[in-house]
């Protein structure tokens, strides 16, 4: 199986995020917002990717930055209470 590119991973994660928002709207349950944020963050913690234009930088720092951004997205999902 080939590795996901940044563009593909962004489309997949944003697609899942939008599906969670739609489910939240129709079910009137705010927990789907939180699940969307958490899964979005997990995408970047498990598989850190970055745009090709940033590929000239040190890969270790880029992976760390992607994982920190994923952790921040998970943190938003855990501490924010979304009302519908």
C-alpha positions, 0 to 999 in steps of 0.5 A: 500500500502506498503512503498517503500524500499531504493532499490526499490526507487533507481531503480524507481528513476534511471529508471525515470532518465534514461528515461528522459535522453533518451527522451532528447537525442531523442528530442534534448531538454535539459529540460528533463535532468532538469526534471529528476533531479527534479523528482529524488530529489522529490522522496527523499524529499517526501519519505525519505528512507535510506539503512538498514545498516544505520538503527542503527542511529537516524531516525530524522537525516537520514530523514533530510539527505535524504531530504537535498540530495533531495533538492540538486538534485532539485537545480542541476536540477534548476540551471544547463543548459544541452545542448544536 
